[in-house]
């Protein structure tokens, strides 16, 4: 199989590890080019049990979380494309087209075959996640069309249309998140189009999560790890749209040449 490029577009540091980390590690280990883009530095998040209330503390937290993300990506075997410098928790302050144009520039520059972002719910319903999903969908559809973007950093770059777009989700029927401390969305079985076997990379994903040390007092991902939840990762294929009766995919790179 030729070397393919998979791009993950996310809102915060740790999204790449607490989300599709096993999938990214699996394809990176197989020799594919796996990339991650992160919109914010997580400056409104927690620093262990506390949340910084002043600008100085937020800046220090952002620097810590940037370093943690670089380390986590090294563990996963993926390339981190850097942070956009936007405020954590404030992506909805941006015009969605501004976010979309940033993603278009990445798509046209890196030319991925497959793009991964959040499920439309954002899974945790975080507004930053949902903004990223909407903007990634728009960028995915428009990146290959030269007439869609007359301005923005992607405008002068050659058009590129990725083949497939996936929303990372969690299996709502699995029961792993019973008593989870945050309200989350779980996809019903009929919504899930793609299940990736990540059991060989569950330990790698957990080590990447541990690299985000400042977040260890957040949701208890260790419970998911110990319960075996990292052995598979689930997706909704957004494009091309699934057809009625189509079997579940087990490979993000399947049928790329026919898309």
Buried (B, 14 or more C-beta within 10 A) or exposed (E): EEEBBBBBBBBBBBBBBBBBBBBBBBBBBEEBBBBBBBBBBBBBBBBEEEEBEEEEBBEBBBEBBBBBBBBBBEBBBBBBBEBBEBBBBBBEEBEBBEBBBBBBBBBBBBBBBBBBBBBBBBBBEBEBBBBBBBBBBBBBBBBBEEEBBEEBBBBEBEBBBBBBBBBBBBBBEBEBBEEBEEEBBBBEEEBBBBBBBBEEBBEBBBBBBBBBEBBBEBBEBEBBBEBEBBBBBBBBBBBEEBEEEEEEBEEBBEEBEEB
